[in-house]
């Protein structure tokens, strides 16, 4: 009897101590918090997209990256959020594709060699060390970005995402469609996107499938 009670206790502890994404989804879904500096339209779409994706088992992480491609590239238009604790962990600049625009992102594509950014919901996958250093691969989760892995769309550091570059050019540098961020914070940001964290790239003229839960 004592042995049975011991194993029952261990089983109960393993359940209670483990992550429960369904409970966290419920809490986040009912949370009225909005990240500072983010438009209501963006947050409404981003919040719906994360909730839908989490309910469908697309992530085990409450870390969430949101990018507002309606803002110019010199502004801090990338937020790294801790949804569980309603906190903004980082707010940074992020580059868009060289064929997407200069200061403003205007043209988007899911095609290989387009050098354009793609909109929509992504899942962060494996990290690796490549030509840009410590980086993390992304998988596109909707029609607008489903070729992300084929196109090698990743999060990586880039020296052209800096104050110095902006002061000389009037805009930050551009990528081949990747989410390039400052080397000052890239390692920290890329590291915390483990456990299949989600990234939502948004524009005011874009309607994500996940925001309407039409997946």
N, CA and C atoms as a LAMMPS dump frame, in Angstrom:
ITEM: TIMESTEP
0
ITEM: NUMBER OF ATOMS
645
ITEM: BOX BOUNDS ff ff ff
-5.0000000000000000e+02 5.0000000000000000e+02
-5.0000000000000000e+02 5.0000000000000000e+02
-5.0000000000000000e+02 5.0000000000000000e+02
ITEM: ATOMS id mol type element x y z
1 1 1 N 0.833 -1.208 0
2 1 2 C 0 0 0
3 1 3 C 0.869 1.26 0
4 2 1 N 1.904 1.282 0.821
5 2 2 C 2.792 2.446 0.888
6 2 3 C 3.47 2.68 -0.453
7 3 1 N 3.893 1.575 -1.095
8 3 2 C 4.558 1.691 -2.394
9 3 3 C 3.608 2.273 -3.434
10 4 1 N 2.338 1.814 -3.406
11 4 2 C 1.341 2.328 -4.353
12 4 3 C 1.109 3.822 -4.149
13 5 1 N 1.028 4.239 -2.888
14 5 2 C 0.822 5.653 -2.576
15 5 3 C 2.008 6.493 -3.036
16 6 1 N 3.218 5.946 -2.889
17 6 2 C 4.43 6.652 -3.307
18 6 3 C 4.425 6.913 -4.812
19 7 1 N 4.105 5.875 -5.596
20 7 2 C 4.089 6.039 -7.055
21 7 3 C 2.94 6.939 -7.509
22 8 1 N 1.831 6.892 -6.794
23 8 2 C 0.72 7.781 -7.103
24 8 3 C 1.104 9.234 -6.874
25 9 1 N 1.853 9.48 -5.777
26 9 2 C 2.332 10.831 -5.476
27 9 3 C 3.274 11.326 -6.553
28 10 1 N 4.212 10.465 -7
29 10 2 C 5.149 10.844 -8.057
30 10 3 C 4.419 11.171 -9.336
31 11 1 N 3.415 10.386 -9.677
32 11 2 C 2.634 10.615 -10.896
33 11 3 C 1.9 11.949 -10.833
34 12 1 N 1.299 12.235 -9.673
35 12 2 C 0.57 13.487 -9.488
36 12 3 C 1.497 14.681 -9.61
37 13 1 N 2.701 14.566 -9.02
38 13 2 C 3.673 15.652 -9.087
39 13 3 C 4.133 15.888 -10.513
40 14 1 N 4.318 14.808 -11.275
41 14 2 C 4.784 14.958 -12.654
42 14 3 C 3.765 15.682 -13.498
43 15 1 N 2.471 15.478 -13.187
44 15 2 C 1.421 16.184 -13.918
45 15 3 C 1.365 17.647 -13.514
46 16 1 N 1.391 17.898 -12.189
47 16 2 C 1.216 19.263 -11.703
48 16 3 C 2.415 20.15 -11.98
49 17 1 N 3.622 19.555 -12.036
50 17 2 C 4.822 20.355 -12.218
51 17 3 C 5.161 20.592 -13.681
52 18 1 N 4.592 19.832 -14.577
53 18 2 C 4.896 19.973 -15.998
54 18 3 C 4.181 21.159 -16.605
55 19 1 N 4.61 21.601 -17.789
56 19 2 C 3.966 22.717 -18.462
57 19 3 C 2.562 22.356 -18.894
58 20 1 N 1.624 23.243 -18.729
59 20 2 C 0.239 23.026 -19.147
60 20 3 C -0.143 24.162 -20.074
61 21 1 N 0.116 23.963 -21.362
62 21 2 C -0.115 25.041 -22.326
63 21 3 C -1.589 25.382 -22.445
64 22 1 N -2.477 24.397 -22.221
65 22 2 C -3.906 24.673 -22.349
66 22 3 C -4.376 25.66 -21.288
67 23 1 N -3.842 25.528 -20.051
68 23 2 C -4.189 26.483 -18.996
69 23 3 C -3.637 27.86 -19.32
70 24 1 N -2.403 27.896 -19.838
71 24 2 C -1.789 29.178 -20.178
72 24 3 C -2.531 29.862 -21.332
73 25 1 N -2.982 29.079 -22.312
74 25 2 C -3.762 29.638 -23.421
75 25 3 C -5.021 30.293 -22.887
76 26 1 N -5.678 29.616 -21.954
77 26 2 C -6.902 30.151 -21.374
78 26 3 C -6.65 31.474 -20.656
79 27 1 N -5.551 31.528 -19.884
80 27 2 C -5.215 32.758 -19.164
81 27 3 C -4.883 33.892 -20.128
82 28 1 N -4.082 33.569 -21.153
83 28 2 C -3.663 34.59 -22.113
84 28 3 C -4.849 35.069 -22.946
85 29 1 N -5.722 34.157 -23.293
86 29 2 C -6.888 34.501 -24.098
87 29 3 C -7.778 35.508 -23.372
88 30 1 N -7.835 35.4 -22.056
89 30 2 C -8.689 36.273 -21.258
90 30 3 C -7.956 37.484 -20.685
91 31 1 N -6.713 37.686 -21.113
92 31 2 C -5.892 38.781 -20.589
93 31 3 C -6.117 40.043 -21.419
94 32 1 N -6.382 41.163 -20.776
95 32 2 C -6.641 42.42 -21.485
96 32 3 C -5.366 43.238 -21.706
97 33 1 N -4.215 42.715 -21.292
98 33 2 C -2.938 43.422 -21.455
99 33 3 C -2.627 43.668 -22.923
100 34 1 N -2.047 44.833 -23.232
101 34 2 C -1.556 45.136 -24.573
102 34 3 C -0.135 45.652 -24.46
103 35 1 N 0.811 45.118 -25.249
104 35 2 C 2.201 45.572 -25.172
105 35 3 C 2.346 47.052 -25.492
106 36 1 N 3.178 47.732 -24.727
107 36 2 C 3.396 49.159 -24.909
108 36 3 C 3.955 49.456 -26.306
109 37 1 N 3.376 50.456 -26.965
110 37 2 C 3.846 50.887 -28.268
111 37 3 C 3.256 50.134 -29.436
112 38 1 N 2.487 49.095 -29.18
113 38 2 C 1.906 48.3 -30.253
114 38 3 C 0.486 48.774 -30.544
115 39 1 N 0.144 48.886 -31.827
116 39 2 C -1.192 49.344 -32.182
117 39 3 C -2.237 48.307 -31.771
118 40 1 N -3.441 48.786 -31.514
119 40 2 C -4.522 47.878 -31.121
120 40 3 C -4.841 46.902 -32.247
121 41 1 N -4.816 47.398 -33.502
122 41 2 C -5.121 46.524 -34.638
123 41 3 C -4.119 45.376 -34.727
124 42 1 N -2.841 45.692 -34.559
125 42 2 C -1.81 44.655 -34.591
126 42 3 C -2 43.678 -33.445
127 43 1 N -2.177 44.188 -32.231
128 43 2 C -2.277 43.308 -31.079
129 43 3 C -3.509 42.415 -31.169
130 44 1 N -4.61 42.933 -31.652
131 44 2 C -5.806 42.107 -31.805
132 44 3 C -5.526 40.921 -32.728
133 45 1 N -4.887 41.19 -33.863
134 45 2 C -4.58 40.12 -34.819
135 45 3 C -3.542 39.154 -34.258
136 46 1 N -2.485 39.715 -33.645
137 46 2 C -1.408 38.877 -33.108
138 46 3 C -1.922 37.986 -31.969
139 47 1 N -2.73 38.548 -31.114
140 47 2 C -3.283 37.81 -29.973
141 47 3 C -4.166 36.665 -30.458
142 48 1 N -5.018 36.937 -31.435
143 48 2 C -5.891 35.896 -31.988
144 48 3 C -5.074 34.801 -32.666
145 49 1 N -4.041 35.209 -33.402
146 49 2 C -3.212 34.232 -34.118
147 49 3 C -2.508 33.298 -33.143
148 50 1 N -1.905 33.858 -32.079
149 50 2 C -1.209 33.01 -31.104
150 50 3 C -2.185 32.064 -30.416
151 51 1 N -3.33 32.575 -30.005
152 51 2 C -4.303 31.751 -29.295
153 51 3 C -4.782 30.598 -30.169
154 52 1 N -5.086 30.889 -31.422
155 52 2 C -5.526 29.853 -32.351
156 52 3 C -4.443 28.8 -32.536
157 53 1 N -3.208 29.245 -32.79
158 53 2 C -2.105 28.319 -33.034
159 53 3 C -1.795 27.473 -31.799
160 54 1 N -1.813 28.093 -30.618
161 54 2 C -1.534 27.349 -29.387
162 54 3 C -2.617 26.307 -29.125
163 55 1 N -3.855 26.666 -29.369
164 55 2 C -4.952 25.718 -29.196
165 55 3 C -4.848 24.54 -30.153
166 56 1 N -4.22 24.756 -31.291
167 56 2 C -4.048 23.696 -32.287
168 56 3 C -2.711 22.969 -32.131
169 57 1 N -2.008 23.225 -31.026
170 57 2 C -0.805 22.474 -30.707
171 57 3 C 0.437 22.871 -31.478
172 58 1 N 0.498 24.118 -31.956
173 58 2 C 1.637 24.56 -32.757
174 58 3 C 2.816 25.038 -31.914
175 59 1 N 2.637 25.236 -30.621
176 59 2 C 3.727 25.736 -29.784
177 59 3 C 3.617 25.225 -28.351
178 60 1 N 4.765 25.117 -27.688
179 60 2 C 4.814 24.826 -26.253
180 60 3 C 5.44 25.993 -25.498
181 61 1 N 5.495 27.153 -26.155
182 61 2 C 6.171 28.32 -25.578
183 61 3 C 5.206 29.493 -25.462
184 62 1 N 5.366 30.266 -24.399
185 62 2 C 4.594 31.503 -24.268
186 62 3 C 5.455 32.72 -24.606
187 63 1 N 6.632 32.474 -25.168
188 63 2 C 7.426 33.556 -25.747
189 63 3 C 6.915 33.79 -27.167
190 64 1 N 6.717 35.047 -27.532
191 64 2 C 6.056 35.374 -28.805
192 64 3 C 6.729 36.6 -29.404
193 65 1 N 7.116 36.504 -30.674
194 65 2 C 7.719 37.634 -31.388
195 65 3 C 6.673 38.224 -32.325
196 66 1 N 6.498 39.537 -32.249
197 66 2 C 5.543 40.23 -33.114
198 66 3 C 6.279 41.337 -33.86
199 67 1 N 6.09 41.391 -35.182
200 67 2 C 6.756 42.377 -36.036
201 67 3 C 5.7 43.203 -36.753
202 68 1 N 5.826 44.517 -36.683
203 68 2 C 4.906 45.435 -37.373
204 68 3 C 5.601 46.021 -38.593
205 69 1 N 5.396 45.404 -39.762
206 69 2 C 6.014 45.886 -40.982
207 69 3 C 5.304 47.118 -41.562
208 70 1 N 4.297 47.642 -40.862
209 70 2 C 3.705 48.918 -41.262
210 70 3 C 4.588 50.085 -40.833
211 71 1 N 5.432 49.864 -39.841
212 71 2 C 6.313 50.916 -39.336
213 71 3 C 7.595 50.972 -40.156
214 72 1 N 8.251 52.138 -40.228
215 72 2 C 9.525 52.242 -40.948
216 72 3 C 10.624 51.467 -40.244
217 73 1 N 11.639 51.076 -41.005
218 73 2 C 12.662 50.176 -40.478
219 73 3 C 13.534 50.794 -39.399
220 74 1 N 13.604 52.12 -39.328
221 74 2 C 14.421 52.739 -38.286
222 74 3 C 13.737 52.717 -36.926
223 75 1 N 12.43 52.434 -36.893
224 75 2 C 11.725 52.338 -35.616
225 75 3 C 11.829 50.932 -35.038
226 76 1 N 11.675 50.839 -33.745
227 76 2 C 11.723 49.539 -33.083
228 76 3 C 10.379 48.849 -33.269
229 77 1 N 10.321 48.013 -34.283
230 77 2 C 9.046 47.425 -34.705
231 77 3 C 8.974 45.923 -34.462
232 78 1 N 9.901 45.385 -33.677
233 78 2 C 9.869 43.978 -33.277
234 78 3 C 9.76 43.903 -31.754
235 79 1 N 8.77 43.171 -31.287
236 79 2 C 8.562 42.952 -29.854
237 79 3 C 8.792 41.477 -29.538
238 80 1 N 9.537 41.202 -28.487
239 80 2 C 9.633 39.851 -27.948
240 80 3 C 8.841 39.852 -26.647
241 81 1 N 7.797 39.041 -26.6
242 81 2 C 6.846 39.09 -25.496
243 81 3 C 6.898 37.834 -24.639
244 82 1 N 6.711 38.026 -23.355
245 82 2 C 6.477 36.946 -22.413
246 82 3 C 4.982 36.991 -22.103
247 83 1 N 4.203 36.181 -22.813
248 83 2 C 2.75 36.236 -22.673
249 83 3 C 2.286 35.77 -21.305
250 84 1 N 2.983 34.807 -20.748
251 84 2 C 2.574 34.256 -19.452
252 84 3 C 2.595 35.315 -18.364
253 85 1 N 3.605 36.194 -18.405
254 85 2 C 3.751 37.219 -17.368
255 85 3 C 3.424 38.626 -17.858
256 86 1 N 2.865 38.726 -19.072
257 86 2 C 2.453 40.019 -19.638
258 86 3 C 3.592 41.036 -19.632
259 87 1 N 4.725 40.652 -20.222
260 87 2 C 5.908 41.513 -20.234
261 87 3 C 6.479 41.632 -21.641
262 88 1 N 7.029 42.815 -21.941
263 88 2 C 7.831 43.006 -23.141
264 88 3 C 9.282 42.731 -22.75
265 89 1 N 9.871 41.692 -23.301
266 89 2 C 11.25 41.327 -22.97
267 89 3 C 12.255 42.152 -23.773
268 90 1 N 11.957 42.379 -25.044
269 90 2 C 12.804 43.175 -25.929
270 90 3 C 11.909 43.929 -26.905
271 91 1 N 12.378 45.108 -27.273
272 91 2 C 11.767 45.833 -28.386
273 91 3 C 12.911 46.368 -29.236
274 92 1 N 12.964 45.904 -30.498
275 92 2 C 14.147 46.118 -31.317
276 92 3 C 13.796 46.483 -32.758
277 93 1 N 14.801 46.955 -33.471
278 93 2 C 14.678 47.121 -34.912
279 93 3 C 14.799 45.76 -35.587
280 94 1 N 14.198 45.64 -36.763
281 94 2 C 14.331 44.424 -37.558
282 94 3 C 14.315 44.803 -39.033
283 95 1 N 15.19 44.172 -39.807
284 95 2 C 15.283 44.471 -41.238
285 95 3 C 14.181 43.771 -42.016
286 96 1 N 13.867 44.334 -43.186
287 96 2 C 13.009 43.633 -44.138
288 96 3 C 13.803 43.364 -45.416
289 97 1 N 13.21 42.66 -46.358
290 97 2 C 13.887 42.268 -47.578
291 97 3 C 14.279 43.445 -48.456
292 98 1 N 15.367 43.281 -49.2
293 98 2 C 15.888 44.373 -50.047
294 98 3 C 14.913 44.777 -51.141
295 99 1 N 14.07 43.84 -51.59
296 99 2 C 13.083 44.147 -52.628
297 99 3 C 11.711 44.483 -52.043
298 100 1 N 11.648 44.515 -50.741
299 100 2 C 10.392 44.859 -50.069
300 100 3 C 10.223 46.37 -49.955
301 101 1 N 11.308 47.112 -49.948
302 101 2 C 11.265 48.561 -49.843
303 101 3 C 12.534 49.069 -49.189
304 102 1 N 12.66 50.395 -49.111
305 102 2 C 13.811 50.971 -48.414
306 102 3 C 13.455 51.199 -46.955
307 103 1 N 12.979 52.397 -46.638
308 103 2 C 12.635 52.658 -45.24
309 103 3 C 11.339 51.937 -44.847
310 104 1 N 10.404 51.867 -45.776
311 104 2 C 9.119 51.215 -45.522
312 104 3 C 9.025 49.887 -46.262
313 105 1 N 8.379 48.918 -45.642
314 105 2 C 8.11 47.627 -46.274
315 105 3 C 6.806 47.745 -47.063
316 106 1 N 6.894 47.549 -48.368
317 106 2 C 5.722 47.745 -49.226
318 106 3 C 5.365 46.518 -50.065
319 107 1 N 6.345 45.694 -50.391
320 107 2 C 6.113 44.584 -51.319
321 107 3 C 6.555 43.275 -50.657
322 108 1 N 5.653 42.299 -50.646
323 108 2 C 5.917 41.036 -49.959
324 108 3 C 5.766 39.86 -50.922
325 109 1 N 6.492 38.784 -50.629
326 109 2 C 6.447 37.619 -51.509
327 109 3 C 6.843 36.362 -50.75
328 110 1 N 6.364 35.231 -51.228
329 110 2 C 6.722 33.924 -50.689
330 110 3 C 7.623 33.158 -51.661
331 111 1 N 8.077 33.825 -52.72
332 111 2 C 8.841 33.162 -53.772
333 111 3 C 10.343 33.157 -53.482
334 112 1 N 10.993 32.069 -53.846
335 112 2 C 12.442 31.961 -53.7
336 112 3 C 13.139 32.999 -54.571
337 113 1 N 14.246 33.507 -54.073
338 113 2 C 15.075 34.501 -54.763
339 113 3 C 14.373 35.838 -54.988
340 114 1 N 13.246 36.047 -54.332
341 114 2 C 12.544 37.336 -54.482
342 114 3 C 13.201 38.429 -53.66
343 115 1 N 13.945 38.052 -52.626
344 115 2 C 14.56 38.993 -51.688
345 115 3 C 13.516 39.896 -51.036
346 116 1 N 12.318 39.342 -50.878
347 116 2 C 11.226 40.068 -50.23
348 116 3 C 10.835 39.369 -48.936
349 117 1 N 10.324 40.159 -48.004
350 117 2 C 9.811 39.609 -46.754
351 117 3 C 8.469 38.93 -46.993
352 118 1 N 8.147 37.991 -46.116
353 118 2 C 6.85 37.312 -46.15
354 118 3 C 6.103 37.599 -44.85
355 119 1 N 4.806 37.785 -44.974
356 119 2 C 3.97 38.059 -43.814
357 119 3 C 3.355 36.779 -43.272
358 120 1 N 2.862 36.842 -42.041
359 120 2 C 2.14 35.719 -41.473
360 120 3 C 2.777 35.131 -40.235
361 121 1 N 2.256 33.999 -39.821
362 121 2 C 2.695 33.325 -38.599
363 121 3 C 3.766 32.291 -38.919
364 122 1 N 4.837 32.323 -38.138
365 122 2 C 5.954 31.391 -38.273
366 122 3 C 6.153 30.644 -36.953
367 123 1 N 6.795 29.471 -37.082
368 123 2 C 7.236 28.724 -35.906
369 123 3 C 8.765 28.706 -35.895
370 124 1 N 9.365 29.106 -34.782
371 124 2 C 10.821 29.028 -34.629
372 124 3 C 11.211 27.563 -34.432
373 125 1 N 12.253 27.123 -35.147
374 125 2 C 12.658 25.721 -35.05
375 125 3 C 14.102 25.643 -34.548
376 126 1 N 14.962 24.9 -35.243
377 126 2 C 16.298 24.648 -34.712
378 126 3 C 17.22 25.857 -34.847
379 127 1 N 18.129 25.994 -33.891
380 127 2 C 19.169 27.009 -33.968
381 127 3 C 20.383 26.397 -34.666
382 128 1 N 21.25 27.26 -35.185
383 128 2 C 22.454 26.789 -35.879
384 128 3 C 23.445 27.938 -35.976
385 129 1 N 24.67 27.628 -36.355
386 129 2 C 25.68 28.644 -36.609
387 129 3 C 25.966 28.666 -38.114
388 130 1 N 25.691 29.798 -38.746
389 130 2 C 25.889 29.943 -40.183
390 130 3 C 26.778 31.128 -40.5
391 131 1 N 26.656 31.641 -41.715
392 131 2 C 27.527 32.738 -42.146
393 131 3 C 27.28 34.024 -41.37
394 132 1 N 26.091 34.136 -40.761
395 132 2 C 25.787 35.324 -39.96
396 132 3 C 26.04 35.087 -38.473
397 133 1 N 26.444 33.87 -38.116
398 133 2 C 26.629 33.537 -36.715
399 133 3 C 25.444 32.758 -36.165
400 134 1 N 25.196 32.916 -34.885
401 134 2 C 24.118 32.189 -34.206
402 134 3 C 22.775 32.64 -34.762
403 135 1 N 22.013 31.699 -35.311
404 135 2 C 20.762 32.004 -36.003
405 135 3 C 19.706 30.958 -35.653
406 136 1 N 18.47 31.229 -36.068
407 136 2 C 17.405 30.246 -35.83
408 136 3 C 16.499 30.161 -37.055
409 137 1 N 16.221 28.926 -37.459
410 137 2 C 15.375 28.694 -38.626
411 137 3 C 13.902 28.885 -38.283
412 138 1 N 13.117 29.18 -39.32
413 138 2 C 11.689 29.402 -39.171
414 138 3 C 10.919 28.553 -40.175
415 139 1 N 9.776 28.047 -39.752
416 139 2 C 8.846 27.385 -40.661
417 139 3 C 7.61 28.263 -40.812
418 140 1 N 7.205 28.522 -42.056
419 140 2 C 5.993 29.297 -42.308
420 140 3 C 4.765 28.443 -42.084
421 141 1 N 3.746 29.029 -41.461
422 141 2 C 2.549 28.281 -41.084
423 141 3 C 1.309 28.647 -41.889
424 142 1 N 1.482 29.494 -42.924
425 142 2 C 0.327 29.815 -43.756
426 142 3 C 0.749 30.062 -45.201
427 143 1 N -0.22 30.224 -46.075
428 143 2 C 0.055 30.313 -47.507
429 143 3 C 1.04 31.429 -47.839
430 144 1 N 0.983 32.506 -47.117
431 144 2 C 1.806 33.674 -47.415
432 144 3 C 3.285 33.473 -47.098
433 145 1 N 3.624 32.435 -46.304
434 145 2 C 5.03 32.251 -45.91
435 145 3 C 5.459 30.78 -45.875
436 146 1 N 4.687 29.897 -46.481
437 146 2 C 4.934 28.45 -46.349
438 146 3 C 6.275 28.006 -46.95
439 147 1 N 6.892 28.84 -47.792
440 147 2 C 8.188 28.488 -48.388
441 147 3 C 9.364 28.995 -47.559
442 148 1 N 9.124 29.385 -46.316
443 148 2 C 10.173 29.993 -45.487
444 148 3 C 11.404 29.101 -45.354
445 149 1 N 11.22 27.826 -45.076
446 149 2 C 12.38 26.933 -44.915
447 149 3 C 13.107 26.751 -46.246
448 150 1 N 12.368 26.581 -47.309
449 150 2 C 12.97 26.444 -48.639
450 150 3 C 13.766 27.689 -49.012
451 151 1 N 13.27 28.856 -48.617
452 151 2 C 13.921 30.132 -48.91
453 151 3 C 15.038 30.464 -47.913
454 152 1 N 15.178 29.661 -46.877
455 152 2 C 16.149 29.914 -45.802
456 152 3 C 15.869 31.242 -45.103
457 153 1 N 14.589 31.484 -44.819
458 153 2 C 14.194 32.661 -44.044
459 153 3 C 14.411 32.345 -42.565
460 154 1 N 15.303 33.096 -41.92
461 154 2 C 15.706 32.815 -40.543
462 154 3 C 15.784 34.124 -39.751
463 155 1 N 16.055 33.981 -38.469
464 155 2 C 16.4 35.135 -37.628
465 155 3 C 17.913 35.103 -37.438
466 156 1 N 18.576 36.197 -37.778
467 156 2 C 20.034 36.225 -37.641
468 156 3 C 20.511 37.646 -37.301
469 157 1 N 21.724 37.768 -36.753
470 157 2 C 22.275 39.102 -36.468
471 157 3 C 22.808 39.75 -37.74
472 158 1 N 22.803 41.089 -37.759
473 158 2 C 23.369 41.822 -38.901
474 158 3 C 23.842 43.189 -38.428
475 159 1 N 25.063 43.55 -38.817
476 159 2 C 25.633 44.835 -38.416
477 159 3 C 24.879 46.013 -39.022
478 160 1 N 24.161 45.771 -40.114
479 160 2 C 23.424 46.872 -40.757
480 160 3 C 22.13 47.225 -40.021
481 161 1 N 21.827 46.509 -38.954
482 161 2 C 20.691 46.887 -38.102
483 161 3 C 21.274 47.651 -36.915
484 162 1 N 21.525 48.951 -37.141
485 162 2 C 22.223 49.74 -36.124
486 162 3 C 21.934 51.23 -36.288
487 163 1 N 22.199 51.994 -35.223
488 163 2 C 22.052 53.453 -35.281
489 163 3 C 23.016 54.05 -36.303
490 164 1 N 24.22 53.533 -36.329
491 164 2 C 25.236 54.061 -37.233
492 164 3 C 24.813 53.933 -38.684
493 165 1 N 24.277 52.784 -39.048
494 165 2 C 23.819 52.574 -40.425
495 165 3 C 22.694 53.547 -40.768
496 166 1 N 21.738 53.706 -39.837
497 166 2 C 20.615 54.603 -40.082
498 166 3 C 21.075 56.048 -40.249
499 167 1 N 22.007 56.468 -39.431
500 167 2 C 22.495 57.849 -39.514
501 167 3 C 23.176 58.133 -40.851
502 168 1 N 23.809 57.125 -41.431
503 168 2 C 24.493 57.303 -42.719
504 168 3 C 23.556 57.157 -43.908
505 169 1 N 22.533 56.281 -43.774
506 169 2 C 21.689 55.938 -44.917
507 169 3 C 20.272 56.523 -44.851
508 170 1 N 19.795 56.783 -43.655
509 170 2 C 18.413 57.226 -43.509
510 170 3 C 17.45 56.068 -43.317
511 171 1 N 17.966 54.867 -43.354
512 171 2 C 17.197 53.656 -43.084
513 171 3 C 18.197 52.572 -42.705
514 172 1 N 17.717 51.528 -42.039
515 172 2 C 18.646 50.443 -41.712
516 172 3 C 18.825 49.55 -42.932
517 173 1 N 19.857 48.708 -42.902
518 173 2 C 20.115 47.817 -44.022
519 173 3 C 18.999 46.814 -44.221
520 174 1 N 19.051 46.135 -45.354
521 174 2 C 17.993 45.18 -45.702
522 174 3 C 18.579 43.79 -45.924
523 175 1 N 17.739 42.811 -45.743
524 175 2 C 18.146 41.417 -45.844
525 175 3 C 17.65 40.825 -47.169
526 176 1 N 17.751 39.508 -47.289
527 176 2 C 17.169 38.798 -48.436
528 176 3 C 15.792 38.241 -48.079
529 177 1 N 15.193 38.826 -47.05
530 177 2 C 13.888 38.379 -46.582
531 177 3 C 13.924 37.876 -45.157
532 178 1 N 15.129 37.732 -44.605
533 178 2 C 15.275 37.257 -43.226
534 178 3 C 14.943 38.36 -42.215
535 179 1 N 14.677 37.924 -40.983
536 179 2 C 14.428 38.845 -39.87
537 179 3 C 15.782 39.141 -39.221
538 180 1 N 16.521 40.079 -39.776
539 180 2 C 17.841 40.433 -39.26
540 180 3 C 17.689 41.442 -38.126
541 181 1 N 18.389 41.197 -37.015
542 181 2 C 18.306 42.078 -35.85
543 181 3 C 19.712 42.449 -35.392
544 182 1 N 19.773 43.375 -34.456
545 182 2 C 21.062 43.873 -33.978
546 182 3 C 21.89 42.763 -33.312
547 183 1 N 23.183 42.699 -33.609
548 183 2 C 24.057 41.726 -32.926
549 183 3 C 24.12 41.95 -31.413
550 184 1 N 23.757 43.153 -30.965
551 184 2 C 23.804 43.446 -29.525
552 184 3 C 22.829 42.57 -28.726
553 185 1 N 21.731 42.169 -29.368
554 185 2 C 20.707 41.392 -28.64
555 185 3 C 20.38 40.062 -29.312
556 186 1 N 20.982 39.8 -30.456
557 186 2 C 20.562 38.637 -31.247
558 186 3 C 20.704 37.315 -30.498
559 187 1 N 21.817 37.122 -29.802
560 187 2 C 22.034 35.847 -29.105
561 187 3 C 20.963 35.6 -28.055
562 188 1 N 20.631 36.641 -27.295
563 188 2 C 19.621 36.491 -26.245
564 188 3 C 18.252 36.193 -26.855
565 189 1 N 17.892 36.955 -27.886
566 189 2 C 16.584 36.772 -28.52
567 189 3 C 16.483 35.393 -29.156
568 190 1 N 17.483 35.014 -29.924
569 190 2 C 17.452 33.726 -30.619
570 190 3 C 17.402 32.566 -29.626
571 191 1 N 18.113 32.707 -28.519
572 191 2 C 18.13 31.625 -27.525
573 191 3 C 16.757 31.381 -26.917
574 192 1 N 16.025 32.42 -26.587
575 192 2 C 14.751 32.229 -25.888
576 192 3 C 13.614 31.8 -26.81
577 193 1 N 13.882 31.694 -28.099
578 193 2 C 12.833 31.254 -29.026
579 193 3 C 12.79 29.738 -29.186
580 194 1 N 13.408 29.025 -28.261
581 194 2 C 13.338 27.565 -28.258
582 194 3 C 11.912 27.13 -27.924
583 195 1 N 11.692 25.833 -27.976
584 195 2 C 10.374 25.242 -27.679
585 195 3 C 9.297 25.716 -28.656
586 196 1 N 9.72 25.933 -29.909
587 196 2 C 8.775 26.257 -30.978
588 196 3 C 7.985 27.531 -30.699
589 197 1 N 8.686 28.569 -30.268
590 197 2 C 8.04 29.87 -30.098
591 197 3 C 7.514 30.36 -31.442
592 198 1 N 6.494 31.184 -31.405
593 198 2 C 5.879 31.696 -32.629
594 198 3 C 6.338 33.116 -32.932
595 199 1 N 6.346 33.439 -34.212
596 199 2 C 6.662 34.792 -34.691
597 199 3 C 5.555 35.211 -35.648
598 200 1 N 5.05 36.419 -35.459
599 200 2 C 3.947 36.932 -36.278
600 200 3 C 4.404 38.203 -36.99
601 201 1 N 4.53 38.12 -38.319
602 201 2 C 4.912 39.28 -39.137
603 201 3 C 3.648 39.876 -39.742
604 202 1 N 3.389 41.134 -39.452
605 202 2 C 2.096 41.768 -39.737
606 202 3 C 2.28 43.04 -40.548
607 203 1 N 1.272 43.362 -41.329
608 203 2 C 1.158 44.657 -41.997
609 203 3 C -0.306 45.059 -41.947
610 204 1 N -0.549 46.344 -41.918
611 204 2 C -1.924 46.829 -41.754
612 204 3 C -2.858 46.375 -42.872
613 205 1 N -2.308 46.016 -44.023
614 205 2 C -3.135 45.565 -45.142
615 205 3 C -3.19 44.041 -45.256
616 206 1 N -2.694 43.35 -44.234
617 206 2 C -2.619 41.895 -44.292
618 206 3 C -3.662 41.254 -43.389
619 207 1 N -4.246 40.166 -43.852
620 207 2 C -5.258 39.432 -43.091
621 207 3 C -4.759 38.002 -42.906
622 208 1 N -4.241 37.675 -41.747
623 208 2 C -3.671 36.358 -41.496
624 208 3 C -4.768 35.293 -41.351
625 209 1 N -4.474 34.115 -41.876
626 209 2 C -5.39 32.987 -41.716
627 209 3 C -5.542 32.615 -40.243
628 210 1 N -4.475 32.765 -39.48
629 210 2 C -4.503 32.392 -38.071
630 210 3 C -5.275 33.389 -37.218
631 211 1 N -5.306 34.63 -37.624
632 211 2 C -6.062 35.629 -36.865
633 211 3 C -7.559 35.362 -36.943
634 212 1 N -7.96 34.669 -37.997
635 212 2 C -9.368 34.284 -38.14
636 212 3 C -9.584 32.809 -37.811
637 213 1 N -8.513 32.143 -37.41
638 213 2 C -8.534 30.706 -37.092
639 213 3 C -9.135 29.888 -38.231
640 214 1 N -8.699 30.217 -39.452
641 214 2 C -9.196 29.532 -40.637
642 214 3 C -8.26 28.44 -41.124
643 215 1 N -7.364 27.995 -40.293
644 215 2 C -6.411 26.94 -40.666
645 215 3 C -7.037 25.571 -40.47
